[in-house]
Amino acid sequence: MQRDRYRLTSTEHPAGPTHLPAGRRTRCGPRRQAGRRLLASWFVLWGLLLPLAAQEPSREPTGEVRFAMHITLAPTWFDPGEALSSNTPYLMLYLVHDALVKPMPGQRMAPCLAESWTESPDGLVYEFKLRQGLTFHNGDPFTADDVAFSFQRYHGGTAKELHDKVKSVDILDPYRIRFTLTAPWPDFMTFYGTIASGAGWIVPKRYLEKVGVDAFRQQPVGLGPYKIVSHKPGVEIIAEAHTAYWRKVPEVKRLVFTSVPDETTRLAMLKRGEADITYALQGQVAEEARQTPTLRIQPVMLGAIWWLDFPEQWDPKSPWHDHRVRQAASLAIDRQALNEAEMLGQSRLSGAVVPPEYEFSLELPTPEYNPERAKQLLKEAGYPQGFDAGELTPIAPYFSLAESVINYLQAVGIKARLRTMERATFFSMRRERTLKGLILDGPGVAGNASTWLDGFAMSWGSRSSGGYPDLEALFKQQSQELDRGKREALLHQLQRGIAERVMVAPFFQFAWMVGVNRRVVEPSLGRILTYPYTAPYEDIRLAQ
């Protein structure tokens, strides 16, 4: 299928001379001739100025926007090669780096460093035409060498699948590169051209090979709209506008990111004008922000389903091995009450495991709230008095949500204790499968139902607790199916199977509560479908 619709073109408007009708003669005195010469001069000058008037006036970025972050800022997020199947690393990738193709406002896969791309009729070959004349922040030129290098070194989420299915990467010339697959794979662009992976985000080959990975994390160099000028690992990042960014000159000169895990402190900073944007406000704190005249709350509907995960369901000795126990835990949760208390009622209740905006998603009814039925199921499973479920670990900073879930489980006899940890530790333990008991997670990634399930519901996924062989066989079958209707049927069957087994207990599609100081007239939030953070950063605008 030809992708010429993504090709960017320019149109010239040549101006030709204007002639009087043939045979017509005029007599002009000296004054009239001088006037005509003056008029002709104005036409010439106008012709020179017209193209300049069509261009955006040159300007310098001004002002500063401060982000009070809900998480610890990890230096690994500066490196696209380590990006997991999660939205969080792209908080920094959209800032510092750029991709051949990436989600942008109004486009799921927008041409960026690649001006265009084509796909061969047999689905085996993808060729990209690269944007010329770009340089990294340190002045190194951007070429196809950087593209090949970035793909080959990628080892984050979905890396194994990408490397297994890409047979070769061939540099055709400095601004053309070809990817050849081992077999037709309908999701190649979904993985490579969205934030389902970091493989398409480009790092400077020459610079990284010279300084090494550790030094690169200390002083990252990219092609993005902002350059890192200083950072204190885990605590603070300061970035300044890269005025040579190809898409546009950023509006704001300086962005400051400060880690402030406590949400009441973040709200206080917003009120005092010490912060302009903060994510992840919940419950009473979000309501207080909404009632503050100098602030506004902006809900952003994310590609994230909050759910309760049962990592011990594959252990025959665990109570969670019994389907009835997992179903009881699901019935114990009052989802609407959680939504009202924690998300100002903005989240969308759902029994689905894939958000409805994603291709091939299947809508499923919201599980009911029925604590009496939950107690009956526990009795039938051999736990009439309930049992001790150990620890419940939520992804930071959603600790109050986790406490509410614990209270609902306690009411039917399932006892659990809250365990808190930083987000980076949570991701690491998720990947290593060392979290036990219960997990409260809200995973989200770009792409479609296939990329979603790949990361979160298959045994090989970076934020999955395990998988079932028959469901994984369905997944592998659909990943090779080129017929869209057949593929959709397989993915729907797979999603039904996950729901019927209560692999996880979904709550709702997550509405992200963001507090914004009113001096920020454009926070650039919610402009990229289902993405939680500010992007594109270069579009942030302050009040004049």
ROMARVO-947493 format. One record per residue (C-alpha): residue number from 1; residue in three letters; x, y, z. Coordinates in steps of 0.02 Angstrom, whole numbers, plus 32768, in hexadecimal, padded with zeros to 4 digits. Each point is the difference from the previous one (the first is absolute). Example, Ala and Ser with C-alpha at 12.3 -4.5 7.8 and 13.67 -1.06 7.14 Angstrom:
<ketis>
KETI	nr	rest	xx	yy	zz
KETI	1	ala	8267	7F1F	8186;
KETI	2	ser	8045	80AC	7FDF;
</ketis>
This chain:
<ketis>
KETI	nr	rest	xx	yy	zz
KETI	1	met	8000	8000	8000;
KETI	2	gln	8049	80A7	7FCD;
KETI	3	arg	8009	8082	808B;
KETI	4	asp	8015	8099	7F92;
KETI	5	arg	7F79	8059	8063;
KETI	6	tyr	8083	801C	8087;
KETI	7	arg	8079	8053	7F88;
KETI	8	leu	8020	80B8	8026;
KETI	9	thr	800B	8070	7F68;
KETI	10	ser	801C	80B7	7FDC;
KETI	11	thr	7FA9	8064	7F79;
KETI	12	glu	8053	808C	7F9D;
KETI	13	his	7F9F	8094	7FBF;
KETI	14	pro	8068	804C	7F72;
KETI	15	ala	7FD5	80B0	7FD4;
KETI	16	gly	8003	8027	7F44;
KETI	17	pro	7FFF	80AA	7FA9;
KETI	18	thr	7F5D	8056	7FDA;
KETI	19	his	7FF0	803E	7F4B;
KETI	20	leu	7F90	8081	7FB3;
KETI	21	pro	7F91	7FC1	7F72;
KETI	22	ala	805E	7FF0	7F5C;
KETI	23	gly	7FFA	8097	7F8C;
KETI	24	arg	7FCC	807C	8085;
KETI	25	arg	806C	809C	8008;
KETI	26	thr	800A	8085	8086;
KETI	27	arg	8052	80A8	800F;
KETI	28	cys	8051	8027	80A7;
KETI	29	gly	804B	80A3	8036;
KETI	30	pro	8098	8009	8071;
KETI	31	arg	7F94	800E	809D;
KETI	32	arg	7F94	7F6B	7FCE;
KETI	33	gln	809B	7F9B	7FD1;
KETI	34	ala	804E	8028	80AA;
KETI	35	gly	7F5E	7FCA	8055;
KETI	36	arg	8000	7F5E	7FA0;
KETI	37	arg	80B5	7FE0	802D;
KETI	38	leu	7FD3	801E	80B7;
KETI	39	leu	7F6B	7F8B	7FF2;
KETI	40	ala	806D	7F7C	7FAD;
KETI	41	ser	807C	8012	808F;
KETI	42	trp	7F75	7FE1	807D;
KETI	43	phe	7FCB	7F62	7FA1;
KETI	44	val	80B3	7FC0	8005;
KETI	45	leu	800F	8027	80BA;
KETI	46	trp	7F58	7FAF	8022;
KETI	47	gly	8035	7F66	7FA1;
KETI	48	leu	809A	7FF2	806E;
KETI	49	leu	7FA1	801B	80A2;
KETI	50	leu	7F69	7F91	7FDC;
KETI	51	pro	805A	7F5A	801F;
KETI	52	leu	8046	8045	80A4;
KETI	53	ala	7F54	8038	8038;
KETI	54	ala	7FC0	7F4E	7FEB;
KETI	55	gln	8084	7FBE	8077;
KETI	56	glu	7FEB	7FFC	80BC;
KETI	57	pro	8054	809B	804A;
KETI	58	ser	80A2	7FDC	8057;
KETI	59	arg	7FF7	8009	80BD;
KETI	60	glu	805B	7FC6	8099;
KETI	61	pro	7FB4	7F8C	8082;
KETI	62	thr	7FD5	8058	80A2;
KETI	63	gly	7FC8	7FD6	80B0;
KETI	64	glu	8006	7F65	806C;
KETI	65	val	7F87	7F75	802B;
KETI	66	arg	801C	7F97	809C;
KETI	67	phe	7FBE	7F4E	8012;
KETI	68	ala	7FE7	7FB6	80AF;
KETI	69	met	8012	7F48	7FD7;
KETI	70	his	7FA7	7F73	805A;
KETI	71	ile	808F	7F86	7FE3;
KETI	72	thr	80BB	7FEF	8017;
KETI	73	leu	8058	8035	7F60;
KETI	74	ala	8066	7F6E	7FBF;
KETI	75	pro	809C	8023	7F94;
KETI	76	thr	7FDA	7F63	7F9C;
KETI	77	trp	7F6E	805F	7FB0;
KETI	78	phe	807F	8068	7F9F;
KETI	79	asp	802F	7F65	7F9D;
KETI	80	pro	7F81	7FC3	7F7E;
KETI	81	gly	805D	7F5B	7FFA;
KETI	82	glu	7FB9	7FD2	80AA;
KETI	83	ala	7F4C	803C	7FE9;
KETI	84	leu	7F84	7F83	8046;
KETI	85	ser	7F4F	7FDE	7FC3;
KETI	86	ser	7FBF	808D	806D;
KETI	87	asn	7FD8	80B8	7FE9;
KETI	88	thr	8076	803D	8088;
KETI	89	pro	80A8	8003	7FA3;
KETI	90	tyr	7FB3	8067	7F73;
KETI	91	leu	7FEF	808E	807C;
KETI	92	met	80B8	801F	7FDB;
KETI	93	leu	8009	7FBB	7F4F;
KETI	94	tyr	7F83	8080	7FBD;
KETI	95	leu	806A	8085	8055;
KETI	96	val	80B1	7FD3	7FC9;
KETI	97	his	7FF0	7F89	7F6C;
KETI	98	asp	7F9E	7FE5	7F61;
KETI	99	ala	7FC6	7F68	7F9E;
KETI	100	leu	7FF0	7FD3	7F49;
KETI	101	val	7F45	7FF0	801C;
KETI	102	lys	7FA1	8024	80A1;
KETI	103	pro	7F53	802D	8041;
KETI	104	met	7FD9	80B9	7FEF;
KETI	105	pro	7F61	8068	8010;
KETI	106	gly	7F7F	7FBA	7F88;
KETI	107	gln	8073	7F76	7FC1;
KETI	108	arg	8023	7F55	804B;
KETI	109	met	809D	7FF2	7F95;
KETI	110	ala	8041	80A7	7FC3;
KETI	111	pro	8098	8012	7F8E;
KETI	112	cys	8089	8055	8064;
KETI	113	leu	80B8	7FD7	7FE0;
KETI	114	ala	7FBE	7F97	7F70;
KETI	115	glu	7FAD	806D	7F7C;
KETI	116	ser	7FA8	7F68	7FB7;
KETI	117	trp	8001	7F44	7FFC;
KETI	118	thr	7FC3	7F72	7F91;
KETI	119	glu	7FCC	7F4D	801F;
KETI	120	ser	8018	7F79	7F7D;
KETI	121	pro	7F64	7FA4	7FC1;
KETI	122	asp	8038	7F5E	8054;
KETI	123	gly	8015	8058	80A9;
KETI	124	leu	80B8	7FD2	800E;
KETI	125	val	805C	80A2	7FD8;
KETI	126	tyr	7FF0	80AE	804B;
KETI	127	glu	8067	8091	7FBC;
KETI	128	phe	8011	80A9	8054;
KETI	129	lys	8035	80A3	7FAF;
KETI	130	leu	8055	8069	8086;
KETI	131	arg	7FF6	80BB	801C;
KETI	132	gln	80A2	8053	7FC8;
KETI	133	gly	8066	808B	804E;
KETI	134	leu	7FDB	7FD6	80B7;
KETI	135	thr	8083	7FFF	8089;
KETI	136	phe	8002	7FBD	80B1;
KETI	137	his	8010	8078	8091;
KETI	138	asn	80BE	7FEE	7FFB;
KETI	139	gly	800A	8026	7F45;
KETI	140	asp	8014	7F4E	7FC0;
KETI	141	pro	7F9F	7FE7	7F5C;
KETI	142	phe	7F6A	7F8C	8000;
KETI	143	thr	800D	7F72	7F80;
KETI	144	ala	7FC6	7F4E	7FE1;
KETI	145	asp	8095	7FC1	8065;
KETI	146	asp	7FAD	8045	809D;
KETI	147	val	7F5C	7FAA	7FD3;
KETI	148	ala	8051	7F55	7FE9;
KETI	149	phe	8069	8015	809D;
KETI	150	ser	7F69	8032	8069;
KETI	151	phe	7F9C	7F69	7FC8;
KETI	152	gln	808E	7F85	8019;
KETI	153	arg	8026	803A	80B2;
KETI	154	tyr	7F4A	8005	8037;
KETI	155	his	7FE5	7F88	8091;
KETI	156	gly	7F66	8043	8057;
KETI	157	gly	7F4E	7FBC	8000;
KETI	158	thr	7FD3	7F9A	7F64;
KETI	159	ala	80B8	7FFF	7FC9;
KETI	160	lys	8008	7F43	7FEB;
KETI	161	glu	7F68	7FFC	7F8F;
KETI	162	leu	8040	808F	7F95;
KETI	163	his	80AE	7FB6	7FEB;
KETI	164	asp	7FBC	7F52	7FDF;
KETI	165	lys	7F8A	803D	7F78;
KETI	166	val	8072	807B	7FA8;
KETI	167	lys	8073	7F9F	7F8D;
KETI	168	ser	8070	8090	7FCC;
KETI	169	val	8016	80BD	8008;
KETI	170	asp	8054	8045	7F63;
KETI	171	ile	8041	80B1	7FE7;
KETI	172	leu	7FDB	802D	7F4B;
KETI	173	asp	804E	80AD	800A;
KETI	174	pro	8017	8081	808B;
KETI	175	tyr	7F47	802A	7FFC;
KETI	176	arg	7FAB	7F5D	7FD1;
KETI	177	ile	7FF4	7F62	8068;
KETI	178	arg	7FAA	7F59	7FE4;
KETI	179	phe	7FBA	7F84	807F;
KETI	180	thr	7FE2	7F4F	7FC0;
KETI	181	leu	7F96	7F89	8069;
KETI	182	thr	8013	7F45	8012;
KETI	183	ala	7F45	7FEB	7FDD;
KETI	184	pro	7F6C	8076	7FE7;
KETI	185	trp	7FD9	8054	80A6;
KETI	186	pro	7F6B	8075	8000;
KETI	187	asp	8036	8053	80A2;
KETI	188	phe	80AF	8036	7FCA;
KETI	189	met	7FD0	80B7	7FF0;
KETI	190	thr	7F95	7FF8	809C;
KETI	191	phe	809A	7FCD	8063;
KETI	192	tyr	807E	806A	7FA2;
KETI	193	gly	7F97	809C	7FDE;
KETI	194	thr	7FA8	8019	80A6;
KETI	195	ile	8036	8001	80B6;
KETI	196	ala	7FE2	7F46	800D;
KETI	197	ser	80BE	7FF9	7FF9;
KETI	198	gly	8094	8076	7FFE;
KETI	199	ala	8051	7FAE	7F68;
KETI	200	gly	7FD2	808C	7F89;
KETI	201	trp	8043	808B	8071;
KETI	202	ile	80AB	8036	7FC5;
KETI	203	val	80A2	801A	8060;
KETI	204	pro	80A5	8044	7FB9;
KETI	205	lys	806E	7F6C	7FD2;
KETI	206	arg	80A6	805D	7FFE;
KETI	207	tyr	7FE3	805A	80A5;
KETI	208	leu	7FBF	7F68	805E;
KETI	209	glu	808C	7F8F	7FC5;
KETI	210	lys	807D	8086	8034;
KETI	211	val	7FC0	8023	80B1;
KETI	212	gly	7FAA	7F5B	802F;
KETI	213	val	7F54	7FDC	8048;
KETI	214	asp	8020	8043	80B0;
KETI	215	ala	8042	80A7	7FC1;
KETI	216	phe	7F70	800A	7F83;
KETI	217	arg	7F84	7FF5	8091;
KETI	218	gln	805E	808B	8059;
KETI	219	gln	8001	8070	7F67;
KETI	220	pro	7F7F	7FC2	7F82;
KETI	221	val	8006	8042	7F4F;
KETI	222	gly	7F6B	7FF3	7F8D;
KETI	223	leu	7F9D	804B	7F71;
KETI	224	gly	7F6F	803D	8068;
KETI	225	pro	7FBA	80AC	802A;
KETI	226	tyr	805F	8014	80A4;
KETI	227	lys	80B3	7FE6	803B;
KETI	228	ile	802C	7FC6	80AF;
KETI	229	val	806B	8085	8054;
KETI	230	ser	8008	7FB1	80AC;
KETI	231	his	7FB4	7F76	8067;
KETI	232	lys	800B	7FB5	80AD;
KETI	233	pro	7FD8	7F46	7FEF;
KETI	234	gly	7F55	7FDB	8045;
KETI	235	val	7FE2	80B2	803A;
KETI	236	glu	8006	8086	7F7A;
KETI	237	ile	8013	8019	7F44;
KETI	238	ile	8018	80A9	7FAB;
KETI	239	ala	7FEB	800D	7F44;
KETI	240	glu	8010	8093	7F89;
KETI	241	ala	7FB3	8019	7F54;
KETI	242	his	805D	7FBE	7F68;
KETI	243	thr	7FDF	808F	7F88;
KETI	244	ala	8036	7F9A	7F68;
KETI	245	tyr	7F79	7F7D	801C;
KETI	246	trp	7FBB	7FD3	7F55;
KETI	247	arg	7F45	8002	8028;
KETI	248	lys	7FF9	80AA	8053;
KETI	249	val	805C	806E	807B;
KETI	250	pro	7FBF	7FD8	80AF;
KETI	251	glu	7F94	8088	804E;
KETI	252	val	804B	7FF1	80AF;
KETI	253	lys	80BA	8015	8020;
KETI	254	arg	8017	7F96	809D;
KETI	255	leu	7FA7	7F69	8049;
KETI	256	val	8027	7FC7	80B2;
KETI	257	phe	7FCA	7F54	8040;
KETI	258	thr	8009	7FE2	80BC;
KETI	259	ser	7FD5	7F5D	8057;
KETI	260	val	7F7B	8020	8087;
KETI	261	pro	7FB2	7F57	802E;
KETI	262	asp	7F87	8048	8082;
KETI	263	glu	7F65	8040	7FA8;
KETI	264	thr	7FCF	807D	8089;
KETI	265	thr	80AB	8050	7FEB;
KETI	266	arg	7FE7	8005	7F43;
KETI	267	leu	7F59	8057	8018;
KETI	268	ala	804E	807E	8078;
KETI	269	met	8086	8026	7F7F;
KETI	270	leu	7F7B	801E	7F7C;
KETI	271	lys	7FA3	8076	8073;
KETI	272	arg	809D	8063	802A;
KETI	273	gly	8035	800C	7F49;
KETI	274	glu	809B	7F94	801E;
KETI	275	ala	7FBE	7F82	7F81;
KETI	276	asp	7F96	8014	7F64;
KETI	277	ile	7FCF	7F4D	7FD4;
KETI	278	thr	7FF2	7F64	806C;
KETI	279	tyr	7FBC	7F54	7FD6;
KETI	280	ala	7FA4	7F7A	8061;
KETI	281	leu	7F93	8062	8078;
KETI	282	gln	7F7E	7F95	8055;
KETI	283	gly	7F67	8009	806D;
KETI	284	gln	7FF3	8093	8077;
KETI	285	val	80A3	804C	7FC1;
KETI	286	ala	7FBC	8005	7F4E;
KETI	287	glu	7F5D	804B	803E;
KETI	288	glu	805E	8087	8060;
KETI	289	ala	8061	802B	7F63;
KETI	290	arg	7F5E	800C	7F9F;
KETI	291	gln	7FBC	807C	807F;
KETI	292	thr	809C	8070	7FFB;
KETI	293	pro	7FE3	809A	7F8F;
KETI	294	thr	80B5	800B	7FC3;
KETI	295	leu	8001	7F48	7FCA;
KETI	296	arg	7F9F	7F8D	7F90;
KETI	297	ile	7FEF	7F43	7FFB;
KETI	298	gln	8012	7FB2	7F54;
KETI	299	pro	7FC7	7F4A	7FF3;
KETI	300	val	805B	7F9B	7F7B;
KETI	301	met	7FB5	7F59	7FCC;
KETI	302	leu	8090	7F87	7FF4;
KETI	303	gly	8020	7F5E	7FA5;
KETI	304	ala	800A	7FAD	80AA;
KETI	305	ile	7F8D	7F86	8057;
KETI	306	trp	8010	7FF9	80BC;
KETI	307	trp	7FF8	7F4E	803E;
KETI	308	leu	8028	7F8B	808F;
KETI	309	asp	8080	7F80	7FCB;
KETI	310	phe	8011	7F52	804E;
KETI	311	pro	80B7	7FCC	7FE5;
KETI	312	glu	7FED	7F5E	8064;
KETI	313	gln	7F71	7FB8	7F97;
KETI	314	trp	8079	7F86	7FAC;
KETI	315	asp	8038	7FB8	80A8;
KETI	316	pro	7F92	7F67	802A;
KETI	317	lys	8020	801D	80BB;
KETI	318	ser	7FBD	80B3	7FFD;
KETI	319	pro	7F49	802D	8021;
KETI	320	trp	800C	806C	7F63;
KETI	321	his	8014	7F63	7F96;
KETI	322	asp	7F44	7FE6	8015;
KETI	323	his	7F9B	8061	7F80;
KETI	324	arg	7F75	801B	8082;
KETI	325	val	8076	805D	8075;
KETI	326	arg	8035	8077	7F76;
KETI	327	gln	7F4A	801B	7FD3;
KETI	328	ala	7FD7	8023	80B6;
KETI	329	ala	8086	8087	8008;
KETI	330	ser	7FB7	8051	7F64;
KETI	331	leu	7F4F	7FFE	8048;
KETI	332	ala	803E	804F	80A2;
KETI	333	ile	8030	80A5	7FAA;
KETI	334	asp	7F86	8090	7FF0;
KETI	335	arg	8048	804C	7F61;
KETI	336	gln	7F8D	8096	7FF5;
KETI	337	ala	8024	8032	80B4;
KETI	338	leu	80BB	7FF3	7FDE;
KETI	339	asn	7FEB	806B	7F65;
KETI	340	glu	7FA0	8087	805D;
KETI	341	ala	8076	8001	8096;
KETI	342	glu	80A7	7FFA	7FA5;
KETI	343	met	7FE3	8040	7F4E;
KETI	344	leu	7F75	8082	8018;
KETI	345	gly	7F8F	7F88	7FA0;
KETI	346	gln	8060	8022	7F5E;
KETI	347	ser	803E	7F4E	7FDE;
KETI	348	arg	7F9C	7F8C	7F8F;
KETI	349	leu	7FC3	7F5F	8053;
KETI	350	ser	802F	7F66	7F9C;
KETI	351	gly	8011	7F45	8004;
KETI	352	ala	8074	8004	7F6A;
KETI	353	val	80BA	7FDE	8006;
KETI	354	val	8027	806F	7F68;
KETI	355	pro	7FC7	80B7	7FF2;
KETI	356	pro	7F74	801D	7F82;
KETI	357	glu	8067	807C	7F97;
KETI	358	tyr	8076	7F74	7FCD;
KETI	359	glu	7FEA	7F9E	7F5F;
KETI	360	phe	7FBC	7F50	801E;
KETI	361	ser	7FC7	8028	80B3;
KETI	362	leu	7F67	7FA7	8045;
KETI	363	glu	7F86	8059	8072;
KETI	364	leu	7FC6	7F96	8092;
KETI	365	pro	7F80	8026	8089;
KETI	366	thr	803E	8049	80A3;
KETI	367	pro	8007	7F7A	8088;
KETI	368	glu	7F79	8018	8083;
KETI	369	tyr	801B	8031	80B5;
KETI	370	asn	7FBB	7F6F	8065;
KETI	371	pro	8058	7FE1	80A7;
KETI	372	glu	7F83	7F7A	8036;
KETI	373	arg	8022	7F9B	7F63;
KETI	374	ala	80BA	8019	801F;
KETI	375	lys	7FF1	7FB3	80AF;
KETI	376	gln	7F9D	7F6D	7FB9;
KETI	377	leu	8086	7FDE	7F7D;
KETI	378	leu	8088	8003	8085;
KETI	379	lys	7F9B	7F83	8067;
KETI	380	glu	7FEC	7F8E	7F69;
KETI	381	ala	80BC	800A	7FE1;
KETI	382	gly	8025	7FC7	80B2;
KETI	383	tyr	801D	80A9	8054;
KETI	384	pro	7F62	8023	8065;
KETI	385	gln	8062	8072	8076;
KETI	386	gly	8065	804E	7F76;
KETI	387	phe	80BE	7FFA	7FFB;
KETI	388	asp	809E	8069	800E;
KETI	389	ala	8034	803A	7F52;
KETI	390	gly	80A4	804D	8039;
KETI	391	glu	8036	80A5	7FB3;
KETI	392	leu	7FA8	806D	7F80;
KETI	393	thr	807D	8067	7F9C;
KETI	394	pro	7FBE	8094	7F9A;
KETI	395	ile	805F	805F	7F7C;
KETI	396	ala	8037	80A6	804B;
KETI	397	pro	7FB5	8078	802E;
KETI	398	tyr	7F52	7FAF	8009;
KETI	399	phe	800A	7FCE	80B6;
KETI	400	ser	7F58	8048	8036;
KETI	401	leu	7FAA	7F9F	7F73;
KETI	402	ala	8058	7F63	803E;
KETI	403	glu	7FC5	801F	80B3;
KETI	404	ser	7F4C	800B	7FC3;
KETI	405	val	8013	7F5C	7FA1;
KETI	406	ile	8048	7FAE	809C;
KETI	407	asn	7F68	8039	8064;
KETI	408	tyr	7F88	7FB5	7F80;
KETI	409	leu	805E	7F5A	8001;
KETI	410	gln	8004	8000	80BF;
KETI	411	ala	7F42	8011	8002;
KETI	412	val	7FEC	7F54	7FAE;
KETI	413	gly	808B	7FAC	8064;
KETI	414	ile	809B	8018	7F91;
KETI	415	lys	8084	8053	806D;
KETI	416	ala	8090	805F	7FB0;
KETI	417	arg	8086	807C	8037;
KETI	418	leu	8039	8096	7F9C;
KETI	419	arg	80B2	7FFD	7FBE;
KETI	420	thr	8047	809E	7FB4;
KETI	421	met	8098	8019	7F91;
KETI	422	glu	8044	8079	7F7F;
KETI	423	arg	7FC5	7FEC	7F4F;
KETI	424	ala	80AA	7FCE	7FBB;
KETI	425	thr	800B	7F74	8081;
KETI	426	phe	7F4F	7FCB	7FD5;
KETI	427	phe	802A	7FF1	7F48;
KETI	428	ser	809E	7F9F	8027;
KETI	429	met	7FA6	7F84	8070;
KETI	430	arg	7F74	7FEE	7F82;
KETI	431	arg	807E	7FD3	7F7A;
KETI	432	glu	8059	7F85	8074;
KETI	433	arg	7F5A	7FB2	803C;
KETI	434	thr	802D	8016	80B7;
KETI	435	leu	7F5F	8055	8039;
KETI	436	lys	7F8A	7F8B	805C;
KETI	437	gly	7F55	800F	8051;
KETI	438	leu	7F9D	8082	7F9E;
KETI	439	ile	8032	808A	7F88;
KETI	440	leu	7F9D	809D	7FDA;
KETI	441	asp	8037	803E	7F56;
KETI	442	gly	7FC5	8075	7F77;
KETI	443	pro	8068	7FCD	7F6A;
KETI	444	gly	7FF8	8061	7F5F;
KETI	445	val	805E	8000	7F5B;
KETI	446	ala	7FDE	803A	7F4F;
KETI	447	gly	7FD1	7F90	7F6E;
KETI	448	asn	7F6D	7F89	7FF2;
KETI	449	ala	7FB5	7F6D	805F;
KETI	450	ser	808F	7F91	7FC8;
KETI	451	thr	808C	8071	8040;
KETI	452	trp	7F9E	801C	80A1;
KETI	453	leu	7FE8	7F47	8025;
KETI	454	asp	80B4	7FDC	7FCD;
KETI	455	gly	8042	8069	808F;
KETI	456	phe	7F7F	7FDF	8087;
KETI	457	ala	7FA9	7F58	7FE8;
KETI	458	met	807F	7F8A	7FB4;
KETI	459	ser	8082	7FA3	8068;
KETI	460	trp	808E	805C	7FA9;
KETI	461	gly	7FB8	80AF	801E;
KETI	462	ser	8064	807E	8065;
KETI	463	arg	7F6A	8027	8071;
KETI	464	ser	7FAC	7F58	7FFD;
KETI	465	ser	7FF7	7F82	808E;
KETI	466	gly	7FF0	7F67	7F90;
KETI	467	gly	7F9A	7FB3	7F75;
KETI	468	tyr	7F99	7F6A	7FC7;
KETI	469	pro	8042	7F93	7F70;
KETI	470	asp	7F5B	7FFA	7FA1;
KETI	471	leu	7FEA	80BD	8007;
KETI	472	glu	80B4	801A	7FCC;
KETI	473	ala	7FE4	7F8C	7F6B;
KETI	474	leu	7F70	8070	7FCB;
KETI	475	phe	8071	8098	8012;
KETI	476	lys	8087	7FB4	7F92;
KETI	477	gln	7F7E	7FCE	7F7E;
KETI	478	gln	7FB6	80B0	7FF3;
KETI	479	ser	80AC	8051	7FF6;
KETI	480	gln	801B	7FAA	7F57;
KETI	481	glu	7F50	8015	7FBD;
KETI	482	leu	7FF8	807E	7F71;
KETI	483	asp	7F43	7FF7	7FEA;
KETI	484	arg	7FBD	808C	806E;
KETI	485	gly	7F57	7FAD	8024;
KETI	486	lys	804E	7F5B	8034;
KETI	487	arg	8080	805A	8069;
KETI	488	glu	7F7B	8063	805B;
KETI	489	ala	7F9E	7F61	8026;
KETI	490	leu	809C	7FAE	804B;
KETI	491	leu	8027	8098	806B;
KETI	492	his	7F4C	800A	803D;
KETI	493	gln	8006	7F48	802F;
KETI	494	leu	80A1	8020	805E;
KETI	495	gln	7FB7	8093	8062;
KETI	496	arg	7F66	7F9A	802E;
KETI	497	gly	8070	7F75	803F;
KETI	498	ile	8060	8078	8070;
KETI	499	ala	7F5D	8045	8047;
KETI	500	glu	7FB0	7F55	801C;
KETI	501	arg	8098	7FC3	8062;
KETI	502	val	8009	80A2	8064;
KETI	503	met	80BA	800B	7FDB;
KETI	504	val	7FEC	80B1	8040;
KETI	505	ala	7F6E	805F	804D;
KETI	506	pro	7FE7	80A0	7F96;
KETI	507	phe	7FBB	809B	8056;
KETI	508	phe	7FF8	808F	7F83;
KETI	509	gln	8057	8059	7F73;
KETI	510	phe	8067	807F	805B;
KETI	511	ala	7FDE	80BB	7FFB;
KETI	512	trp	80A3	8055	802F;
KETI	513	met	7FE7	809B	806D;
KETI	514	val	807D	808A	7FD5;
KETI	515	gly	800C	80A2	8060;
KETI	516	val	802F	8098	7F96;
KETI	517	asn	8027	80B4	8031;
KETI	518	arg	7F92	8074	7F9A;
KETI	519	arg	8097	8062	7FC1;
KETI	520	val	8021	7F69	7F90;
KETI	521	val	7F82	801B	7F76;
KETI	522	glu	8035	7F65	7F9E;
KETI	523	pro	8047	7F72	806B;
KETI	524	ser	8000	7F8C	7F67;
KETI	525	leu	7F9E	7F7A	805D;
KETI	526	gly	7F8D	7F7E	7FB3;
KETI	527	arg	8036	8032	7F4F;
KETI	528	ile	804A	7F54	7FDB;
KETI	529	leu	7F79	7F7C	800F;
KETI	530	thr	8007	7FA1	80A7;
KETI	531	tyr	80AD	8045	802C;
KETI	532	pro	8009	8040	80B5;
KETI	533	tyr	808A	8083	7FFE;
KETI	534	thr	8022	80A7	7FAE;
KETI	535	ala	802B	7FEA	7F47;
KETI	536	pro	8036	804A	7F8F;
KETI	537	tyr	8065	806B	8078;
KETI	538	glu	8025	8080	7F7A;
KETI	539	asp	7F47	802F	7FFE;
KETI	540	ile	7FF5	8039	80B6;
KETI	541	arg	7FCC	80B7	8009;
KETI	542	leu	7FFD	807D	808F;
KETI	543	ala	7F88	8092	8012;
KETI	544	gln	8047	809F	7FB3;
</ketis>
